[in-house]
Amino acid sequence: MFLFNRCQRSDCELFAVHGEEYCLQHVEDPEACNKKLVAIIHDTKRLKDLNSSCITVEDIDFSSHTFMVCNFSESSFKNVDFSNSNFDLCFLQYSRFENCKFTETNIKYSVFAGSTFINCDFTESDIVHTNFLGIHARECVFNDSDLYYSNFTSSILKDVSFIDCNLKKADFVHSERDTVNFKYSNYEEARFQQDTAI
């Protein structure tokens, strides 16, 4: 699926980071490499086949970007603005998002599985066929969004709002939900139990 090369360190299974022969953990100067990657992403509005796994990003504007087949797995994002951006077949699993803005984003066929979201806003977004399996989300907002066929199986959701959302074929099986609001949403078309027909 990816066009990335493997890290040149013989005992490493990770992909080499963009523009390097080694992954971000094994480059000579990880901090400088991280800074360079953040600048590339900030300055390039359309990104394809970019590997930036394990990147750390804080206090930056990535709004109105297009990400296609990009890998940001096991990364950390704090105070990052992704609003009005497009994610197509991107991989952000096992990452951490804190105070991030995803308003009016278009996210398709992407993976956030195992990630943590704290105080993130996805209002008025189209998030279809996207994997949120096993996420931990707290104080997050998905209001007025299309979540068709997105998967929240085994997720832990606390103080999360899904007001006026399209939840058709969205999957919440085995999820833990504390103070989750589905007001005005078609939650009856979502899946909450293992034996519910899809």
NUGUMI-392318 format. One record per residue: residue in one letter; x, y, z of N, C-alpha, C in turn. Coordinates in nm, 4 decimals. Layout:
BEGIN
 residu      nxx      nyy      nzz     caxx     cayy     cazz      cxx      cyy      czz
      A        X        Y        Z        X        Y        Z        X        Y        Z
...
This chain:
BEGIN
 residu      nxx      nyy      nzz     caxx     cayy     cazz      cxx      cyy      czz
      M   0.0821  -0.1201   0.0000   0.0000   0.0000   0.0000   0.0858   0.1255   0.0000
      F   0.1839   0.1308   0.0929   0.2710   0.2465   0.0988   0.3839   0.2348  -0.0034
      L   0.4326   0.3491  -0.0484   0.5489   0.3536  -0.1356   0.6737   0.3888  -0.0565
      F   0.6691   0.3686   0.0750   0.7797   0.4071   0.1614   0.8866   0.2984   0.1665
      N   1.0096   0.3407   0.1928   1.1200   0.2469   0.2145   1.1323   0.2159   0.3626
      R   1.1858   0.0999   0.3926   1.2085   0.0622   0.5316   1.3282   0.1381   0.5888
      C   1.3246   0.1601   0.7181   1.4388   0.2175   0.7901   1.5609   0.1299   0.7651
      Q   1.6765   0.1934   0.7392   1.7986   0.1197   0.7054   1.8630   0.0491   0.8248
      R   1.8167   0.0790   0.9435   1.8675   0.0057   1.0602   1.8152  -0.1372   1.0543
      S   1.9034  -0.2330   1.0614   1.8700  -0.3732   1.0341   1.7646  -0.4307   1.1278
      D   1.7590  -0.3827   1.2516   1.6656  -0.4393   1.3488   1.5364  -0.3569   1.3613
      C   1.5132  -0.2644   1.2682   1.3956  -0.1770   1.2755   1.2942  -0.2147   1.1685
      E   1.1676  -0.2230   1.2079   1.0592  -0.2576   1.1159   0.9834  -0.1344   1.0659
      L   1.0209  -0.0153   1.1105   0.9485   0.1055   1.0737   0.9880   0.1540   0.9344
      F   0.9037   0.2406   0.8802   0.9350   0.3023   0.7515   1.0317   0.4185   0.7713
      A   1.1166   0.4403   0.6721   1.2046   0.5572   0.6745   1.1195   0.6831   0.6636
      V   1.1550   0.7839   0.7412   1.0797   0.9080   0.7395   1.1067   0.9823   0.6088
      H   1.0149   1.0677   0.5708   1.0231   1.1409   0.4438   1.1598   1.2092   0.4274
      G   1.2275   1.1798   0.3164   1.3538   1.2439   0.2849   1.4751   1.1864   0.3553
      E   1.4569   1.0784   0.4286   1.5672   1.0188   0.5056   1.5779   0.8694   0.4770
      E   1.6898   0.8108   0.5178   1.7081   0.6663   0.5041   1.6664   0.5904   0.6293
      Y   1.6429   0.6652   0.7377   1.6073   0.6034   0.8654   1.4733   0.6575   0.9145
      C   1.4121   0.5857   1.0060   1.2898   0.6338   1.0689   1.3239   0.7487   1.1636
      L   1.2229   0.8163   1.2147   1.2456   0.9324   1.3003   1.3168   0.8958   1.4299
      Q   1.3027   0.7710   1.4723   1.3704   0.7267   1.5950   1.5197   0.7029   1.5739
      H   1.5599   0.6777   1.4486   1.6987   0.6383   1.4239   1.7781   0.7350   1.3362
      V   1.7167   0.8468   1.2965   1.7953   0.9484   1.2244   1.8984   1.0083   1.3193
      E   1.9988   1.0715   1.2622   2.1093   1.1240   1.3448   2.0623   1.2327   1.4410
      D   1.9733   1.3195   1.3948   1.9232   1.4289   1.4790   1.7711   1.4315   1.4714
      P   1.7027   1.3529   1.5564   1.5561   1.3440   1.5501   1.4855   1.4781   1.5669
      E   1.5362   1.5630   1.6537   1.4711   1.6921   1.6778   1.4748   1.7805   1.5534
      A   1.5909   1.7864   1.4884   1.6033   1.8669   1.3662   1.5184   1.8088   1.2541
      C   1.5153   1.6763   1.2451   1.4346   1.6097   1.1427   1.2871   1.6369   1.1654
      N   1.2421   1.6293   1.2910   1.1028   1.6581   1.3252   1.0664   1.8007   1.2839
      K   1.1543   1.8942   1.3144   1.1306   2.0352   1.2807   1.1199   2.0536   1.1293
      K   1.2056   1.9845   1.0546   1.2035   1.9937   0.9089   1.0734   1.9369   0.8523
      L   1.0270   1.8244   0.9078   0.9024   1.7642   0.8621   0.7835   1.8556   0.8863
      V   0.7799   1.9179   1.0032   0.6701   2.0094   1.0357   0.6679   2.1255   0.9357
      A   0.7859   2.1775   0.9019   0.7939   2.2880   0.8055   0.7469   2.2447   0.6673
      I   0.7849   2.1238   0.6259   0.7415   2.0723   0.4954   0.5895   2.0618   0.4901
      I   0.5309   2.0051   0.5958   0.3856   1.9897   0.5992   0.3164   2.1260   0.5987
      H   0.3673   2.2175   0.6788   0.3077   2.3513   0.6866   0.3115   2.4234   0.5523
      D   0.4223   2.4089   0.4807   0.4439   2.4853   0.3569   0.3884   2.4181   0.2318
      T   0.3444   2.2917   0.2439   0.2961   2.2177   0.1268   0.1481   2.1867   0.1450
      K   0.0640   2.2481   0.0654  -0.0805   2.2342   0.0836  -0.1337   2.0982   0.0381
      R  -0.0639   2.0330  -0.0552  -0.1086   1.9029  -0.1055   0.0025   1.8012  -0.0859
      L  -0.0203   1.7042  -0.0005   0.0818   1.6058   0.0349   0.0349   1.4657  -0.0012
      K   0.1237   1.3897  -0.0630   0.0909   1.2527  -0.1009   0.2097   1.1622  -0.0708
      D   0.1792   1.0414  -0.0193   0.2826   0.9408   0.0096   0.3897   0.9965   0.1039
      L   0.3452   1.0688   0.2054   0.4375   1.1270   0.3032   0.4407   1.0405   0.4284
      N   0.5591   0.9967   0.4694   0.5714   0.9239   0.5954   0.6301   1.0154   0.7014
      S   0.5478   1.0463   0.8023   0.5923   1.1278   0.9155   0.5526   1.0605   1.0457
      S   0.5603   0.9288   1.0513   0.5227   0.8581   1.1734   0.6145   0.8992   1.2887
      C   0.5558   0.9063   1.4081   0.6253   0.9416   1.5327   0.6617   1.0899   1.5399
      I   0.5987   1.1724   1.4569   0.6250   1.3161   1.4591   0.5571   1.3810   1.5798
      T   0.6148   1.4923   1.6270   0.5549   1.5722   1.7342   0.5262   1.7114   1.6801
      V   0.3986   1.7532   1.6916   0.3575   1.8819   1.6346   0.2795   1.9596   1.7397
      E   0.3164   2.0865   1.7590   0.2458   2.1724   1.8541   0.2277   2.3125   1.7974
      D   0.1111   2.3710   1.8268   0.0853   2.5129   1.8003   0.1134   2.5524   1.6560
      I   0.0425   2.4865   1.5625   0.0669   2.5170   1.4218  -0.0625   2.5043   1.3417
      D  -0.0643   2.5699   1.2274  -0.1814   2.5724   1.1408  -0.1574   2.4843   1.0188
      F  -0.2292   2.3713   1.0131  -0.2280   2.2829   0.8955  -0.3639   2.2889   0.8245
      S  -0.4352   2.3982   0.8375  -0.5683   2.4070   0.7786  -0.5610   2.4122   0.6265
      S  -0.6709   2.3671   0.5632  -0.6852   2.3695   0.4165  -0.5749   2.2925   0.3455
      H  -0.5311   2.1829   0.4062  -0.4336   2.0929   0.3446  -0.5040   1.9709   0.2866
      T  -0.4382   1.9045   0.1937  -0.4845   1.7763   0.1428  -0.3778   1.6714   0.1713
      F  -0.4172   1.5662   0.2410  -0.3267   1.4564   0.2758  -0.3769   1.3297   0.2067
      M  -0.2957   1.2723   0.1195  -0.3349   1.1506   0.0485  -0.2322   1.0405   0.0738
      V  -0.2786   0.9288   0.1278  -0.1929   0.8132   0.1587  -0.0711   0.8582   0.2391
      C  -0.0985   0.9292   0.3491   0.0087   0.9756   0.4376   0.0061   0.8959   0.5682
      N   0.1228   0.8826   0.6284   0.1360   0.8046   0.7513   0.1817   0.8954   0.8651
      F   0.0933   0.9140   0.9638   0.1253   0.9914   1.0838   0.1066   0.9046   1.2090
      S   0.1244   0.7757   1.1964   0.0997   0.6856   1.3092   0.1943   0.7151   1.4257
      E   0.1455   0.6885   1.5463   0.2225   0.7034   1.6703   0.2811   0.8435   1.6847
      S   0.2011   0.9432   1.6465   0.2455   1.0825   1.6532   0.1709   1.1586   1.7618
      S   0.2161   1.2808   1.7873   0.1547   1.3650   1.8896   0.1228   1.5013   1.8303
      F  -0.0043   1.5429   1.8442  -0.0489   1.6711   1.7918  -0.1158   1.7497   1.9042
      K  -0.0691   1.8695   1.9288  -0.1271   1.9537   2.0339  -0.1485   2.0945   1.9790
      N  -0.2710   2.1452   1.9940  -0.3054   2.2789   1.9444  -0.2762   2.2909   1.7945
      V  -0.3220   2.1930   1.7183  -0.3015   2.1926   1.5732  -0.4356   2.2156   1.5043
      D  -0.4365   2.3035   1.4053  -0.5574   2.3351   1.3302  -0.5555   2.2617   1.1966
      F  -0.6428   2.1596   1.1840  -0.6590   2.0845   1.0585  -0.7871   2.1261   0.9850
      S  -0.8504   2.2332   1.0243  -0.9813   2.2674   0.9688  -0.9760   2.2842   0.8171
      N  -1.0867   2.2466   0.7528  -1.1008   2.2555   0.6068  -0.9979   2.1721   0.5310
      S  -0.9447   2.0693   0.5950  -0.8473   1.9821   0.5288  -0.9128   1.8539   0.4792
      N  -0.8425   1.7847   0.3914  -0.8878   1.6568   0.3369  -0.7881   1.5473   0.3729
      F  -0.8395   1.4361   0.4251  -0.7582   1.3183   0.4542  -0.8147   1.2021   0.3731
      D  -0.7338   1.1461   0.2874  -0.7787   1.0350   0.2037  -0.6818   0.9187   0.2201
      L  -0.7310   0.8085   0.2777  -0.6497   0.6893   0.3011  -0.5231   0.7228   0.3798
      C  -0.5422   0.7888   0.4939  -0.4299   0.8260   0.5799  -0.4297   0.7417   0.7070
      F  -0.3133   0.7288   0.7663  -0.2940   0.6409   0.8814  -0.2417   0.7233   0.9983
      L  -0.3254   0.7380   1.1022  -0.2917   0.8176   1.2199  -0.3146   0.7359   1.3470
      Q  -0.2992   0.6048   1.3366  -0.3290   0.5182   1.4501  -0.2280   0.5370   1.5636
      Y  -0.2766   0.5089   1.6849  -0.1959   0.5169   1.8070  -0.1303   0.6537   1.8231
      S  -0.2028   0.7569   1.7858  -0.1533   0.8932   1.8010  -0.2306   0.9642   1.9119
      R  -0.1828   1.0830   1.9469  -0.2475   1.1634   2.0510  -0.2813   1.3007   1.9930
      F  -0.4064   1.3415   2.0110  -0.4545   1.4701   1.9622  -0.5127   1.5474   2.0803
      E  -0.4559   1.6620   2.1097  -0.5041   1.7433   2.2211  -0.5306   1.8855   2.1729
      N  -0.6517   1.9345   2.1990  -0.6917   2.0696   2.1579  -0.6712   2.0904   2.0077
      C  -0.7129   1.9928   1.9291  -0.6975   2.0015   1.7839  -0.8310   2.0335   1.7177
      K  -0.8243   2.1066   1.6072  -0.9428   2.1518   1.5360  -0.9525   2.0808   1.4018
      F  -1.0594   2.0018   1.3828  -1.0852   1.9307   1.2575  -1.2155   1.9795   1.1934
      T  -1.2597   2.0998   1.2222  -1.3888   2.1467   1.1717  -1.3888   2.1549   1.0191
      E  -1.5027   2.1122   0.9627  -1.5236   2.1146   0.8176  -1.4153   2.0384   0.7405
      T  -1.3716   1.9266   0.7982  -1.2757   1.8406   0.7284  -1.3497   1.7349   0.6479
      N  -1.2795   1.6782   0.5533  -1.3304   1.5676   0.4723  -1.2334   1.4518   0.4923
      I  -1.2784   1.3490   0.5645  -1.1914   1.2373   0.6005  -1.2518   1.1089   0.5448
      K  -1.1775   1.0391   0.4588  -1.2276   0.9162   0.3966  -1.1258   0.8046   0.4105
      Y  -1.1762   0.6851   0.4418  -1.0950   0.5629   0.4414  -0.9645   0.5805   0.5214
      S  -0.9723   0.6476   0.6339  -0.8533   0.6732   0.7147  -0.8606   0.5992   0.8473
      V  -0.7482   0.5899   0.9160  -0.7378   0.5082   1.0372  -0.6855   0.5924   1.1532
      F  -0.7666   0.6009   1.2596  -0.7275   0.6663   1.3847  -0.7273   0.5648   1.4994
      A  -0.7307   0.4375   1.4691  -0.7481   0.3326   1.5709  -0.6456   0.3463   1.6833
      G  -0.6934   0.3282   1.8065  -0.6051   0.3296   1.9219  -0.5554   0.4665   1.9626
      S  -0.6061   0.5702   1.8993  -0.5593   0.7060   1.9298  -0.6359   0.7672   2.0472
      T  -0.5807   0.8756   2.1011  -0.6431   0.9498   2.2103  -0.6779   1.0900   2.1617
      F  -0.8017   1.1330   2.1900  -0.8475   1.2660   2.1522  -0.8948   1.3388   2.2775
      I  -0.8394   1.4546   2.3035  -0.8799   1.5359   2.4180  -0.9158   1.6753   2.3679
      N  -1.0410   1.7144   2.3924  -1.0882   1.8476   2.3539  -1.0626   1.8773   2.2059
      C  -1.1123   1.7888   2.1196  -1.0976   1.8068   1.9749  -1.2341   1.8332   1.9122
      D  -1.2346   1.9137   1.8068  -1.3587   1.9573   1.7446  -1.3643   1.9129   1.5985
      F  -1.4629   1.8258   1.5661  -1.4844   1.7759   1.4298  -1.6143   1.8320   1.3696
      T  -1.6647   1.9417   1.4198  -1.7942   1.9945   1.3776  -1.8015   2.0158   1.2259
      E  -1.9186   1.9786   1.1700  -1.9497   1.9992   1.0280  -1.8473   1.9320   0.9355
      S  -1.8126   1.8092   0.9685  -1.7164   1.7336   0.8877  -1.7825   1.6142   0.8205
      D  -1.7244   1.5698   0.7103  -1.7625   1.4455   0.6445  -1.6558   1.3426   0.6763
      I  -1.6917   1.2431   0.7588  -1.5952   1.1435   0.8069  -1.6536   1.0070   0.7751
      V  -1.6253   0.9551   0.6579  -1.6906   0.8318   0.6132  -1.5904   0.7176   0.5978
      H  -1.6384   0.5964   0.6295  -1.5562   0.4756   0.6188  -1.4216   0.4948   0.6905
      T  -1.4277   0.5532   0.8089  -1.3042   0.5828   0.8830  -1.3015   0.5039   1.0138
      N  -1.1835   0.4607   1.0532  -1.1639   0.3678   1.1639  -1.1214   0.4417   1.2906
      F  -1.2129   0.4461   1.3888  -1.1829   0.5005   1.5218  -1.1834   0.3879   1.6253
      L  -1.1539   0.2679   1.5835  -1.1621   0.1511   1.6702  -1.0708   0.1677   1.7923
      G  -1.1298   0.1525   1.9109  -1.0516   0.1539   2.0339  -0.9967   0.2896   2.0737
      I  -1.0514   0.3977   2.0189  -1.0003   0.5287   2.0588  -1.0452   0.5629   2.2007
      H  -0.9744   0.6551   2.2632  -1.0160   0.7173   2.3877  -1.0431   0.8638   2.3547
      A  -1.1674   0.9077   2.3700  -1.2031   1.0455   2.3375  -1.2701   1.1111   2.4576
      R  -1.2247   1.2309   2.4904  -1.2807   1.3050   2.6031  -1.3033   1.4509   2.5627
      E  -1.4230   1.5011   2.5917  -1.4579   1.6406   2.5640  -1.4364   1.6740   2.4159
      C  -1.4957   1.5910   2.3308  -1.4835   1.6098   2.1864  -1.6205   1.6346   2.1240
      V  -1.6208   1.7013   2.0092  -1.7440   1.7394   1.9420  -1.7403   1.6926   1.7972
      F  -1.8469   1.6175   1.7564  -1.8641   1.5732   1.6184  -1.9934   1.6309   1.5592
      N  -2.0501   1.7326   1.6170  -2.1819   1.7830   1.5790  -2.1921   1.8178   1.4304
      D  -2.3106   1.7915   1.3742  -2.3415   1.8265   1.2347  -2.2468   1.7589   1.1358
      S  -2.2043   1.6371   1.1672  -2.1102   1.5656   1.0815  -2.1728   1.4405   1.0215
      D  -2.1172   1.3980   0.9099  -2.1561   1.2726   0.8450  -2.0551   1.1662   0.8843
      L  -2.0999   1.0658   0.9580  -2.0112   0.9600   1.0073  -2.0473   0.8254   0.9446
      Y  -2.0985   0.8289   0.8235  -2.1442   0.7076   0.7565  -2.0366   0.5995   0.7551
      Y  -2.0733   0.4831   0.8045  -1.9897   0.3625   0.8046  -1.8567   0.3804   0.8800
      S  -1.8489   0.4768   0.9712  -1.7280   0.4900   1.0520  -1.7382   0.3976   1.1738
      N  -1.6240   0.3548   1.2238  -1.6199   0.2465   1.3216  -1.5629   0.2953   1.4550
      F  -1.6475   0.2966   1.5580  -1.6064   0.3337   1.6934  -1.6083   0.2116   1.7860
      T  -1.5985   0.0926   1.7309  -1.6006  -0.0296   1.8111  -1.4950  -0.0251   1.9223
      S  -1.5357  -0.0651   2.0421  -1.4466  -0.0748   2.1589  -1.3841   0.0581   2.1990
      S  -1.4433   0.1678   2.1540  -1.3915   0.2989   2.1933  -1.4417   0.3361   2.3328
      I  -1.3701   0.4284   2.3960  -1.4109   0.4822   2.5253  -1.4385   0.6307   2.5042
      L  -1.5656   0.6685   2.5179  -1.6097   0.8037   2.4868  -1.6661   0.8695   2.6123
      K  -1.6104   0.9833   2.6507  -1.6581   1.0558   2.7690  -1.6779   1.2028   2.7329
      D  -1.7984   1.2509   2.7595  -1.8326   1.3901   2.7266  -1.8082   1.4178   2.5784
      V  -1.8677   1.3337   2.4944  -1.8536   1.3465   2.3495  -1.9910   1.3752   2.2899
      S  -1.9953   1.4699   2.1965  -2.1217   1.5140   2.1388  -2.1322   1.4761   1.9919
      F  -2.2423   1.4048   1.9585  -2.2738   1.3678   1.8207  -2.4097   1.4278   1.7815
      I  -2.4311   1.5532   1.8094  -2.5604   1.6157   1.7843  -2.5818   1.6383   1.6345
      D  -2.7004   1.5949   1.5866  -2.7412   1.6138   1.4478  -2.6395   1.5567   1.3487
      C  -2.6005   1.4324   1.3724  -2.5047   1.3635   1.2853  -2.5738   1.2539   1.2039
      N  -2.5165   1.2224   1.0898  -2.5580   1.1026   1.0168  -2.4774   0.9857   1.0711
      L  -2.5443   0.8936   1.1395  -2.4780   0.7781   1.2002  -2.5135   0.6484   1.1282
      K  -2.5658   0.6586   1.0070  -2.6052   0.5379   0.9355  -2.4857   0.4446   0.9182
      K  -2.5042   0.3206   0.9658  -2.4047   0.2139   0.9596  -2.2766   0.2444   1.0388
      A  -2.2787   0.3474   1.1224  -2.1668   0.3689   1.2160  -2.1714   0.2591   1.3225
      D  -2.0562   0.2170   1.3694  -2.0479   0.1016   1.4593  -1.9951   0.1441   1.5959
      F  -2.0769   0.1217   1.7006  -2.0389   0.1543   1.8384  -2.0392   0.0282   1.9264
      V  -2.0295  -0.0880   1.8666  -2.0330  -0.2131   1.9423  -1.9178  -0.2168   2.0438
      H  -1.9502  -0.2602   2.1652  -1.8530  -0.2740   2.2750  -1.7891  -0.1402   2.3146
      S  -1.8480  -0.0298   2.2746  -1.7944   0.1000   2.3176  -1.8445   0.1327   2.4582
      E  -1.7645   0.2094   2.5314  -1.8042   0.2604   2.6623  -1.8385   0.4077   2.6455
      R  -1.9604   0.4474   2.6840  -2.0067   0.5823   2.6591  -2.0552   0.6465   2.7893
      D  -1.9924   0.7573   2.8258  -2.0283   0.8308   2.9466  -2.0568   0.9757   2.9067
      T  -2.1825   1.0165   2.9234  -2.2250   1.1517   2.8850  -2.1973   1.1754   2.7369
      V  -2.2543   1.0888   2.6538  -2.2441   1.1013   2.5082  -2.3810   1.1430   2.4554
      N  -2.3842   1.2471   2.3744  -2.5095   1.3062   2.3288  -2.5327   1.2773   2.1809
      F  -2.6417   1.2031   2.1505  -2.6781   1.1713   2.0125  -2.8036   1.2484   1.9685
      K  -2.8343   1.3595   2.0330  -2.9562   1.4343   2.0049  -2.9669   1.4720   1.8569
      Y  -3.0852   1.4512   1.8020  -3.1188   1.4822   1.6624  -3.0441   1.3952   1.5604
      S  -2.9672   1.2982   1.6056  -2.8962   1.2087   1.5136  -2.9789   1.0829   1.4889
      N  -2.9531   1.0149   1.3789  -3.0249   0.8919   1.3451  -2.9546   0.7707   1.4075
      Y  -2.9427   0.7746   1.5400  -2.8713   0.6687   1.6115  -2.9363   0.5321   1.5936
      E  -3.0643   0.5292   1.5583  -3.1315   0.4011   1.5360  -3.0761   0.3290   1.4130
      E  -3.0057   0.3991   1.3266  -2.9443   0.3366   1.2089  -2.7974   0.3004   1.2327
      A  -2.7485   0.3276   1.3538  -2.6130   0.2870   1.3909  -2.6176   0.1487   1.4558
      R  -2.5044   0.0939   1.4807  -2.4943  -0.0410   1.5391  -2.4335  -0.0294   1.6787
      F  -2.5089  -0.0746   1.7794  -2.4632  -0.0653   1.9181  -2.4467  -0.2019   1.9841
      Q  -2.5054  -0.3057   1.9236  -2.4956  -0.4397   1.9804  -2.4489  -0.5367   1.8727
      Q  -2.3819  -0.6410   1.9181  -2.3227  -0.7385   1.8257  -2.4264  -0.8013   1.7332
      D  -2.5477  -0.8207   1.7836  -2.6493  -0.8908   1.7039  -2.7358  -0.7946   1.6213
      T  -2.7034  -0.6645   1.6216  -2.7803  -0.5702   1.5425  -2.7456  -0.5854   1.3956
      A  -2.8458  -0.5960   1.3132  -2.8210  -0.6111   1.1693  -2.7551  -0.4866   1.1112
      I  -2.6624  -0.5081   1.0208  -2.5973  -0.3962   0.9536  -2.6753  -0.3641   0.8259
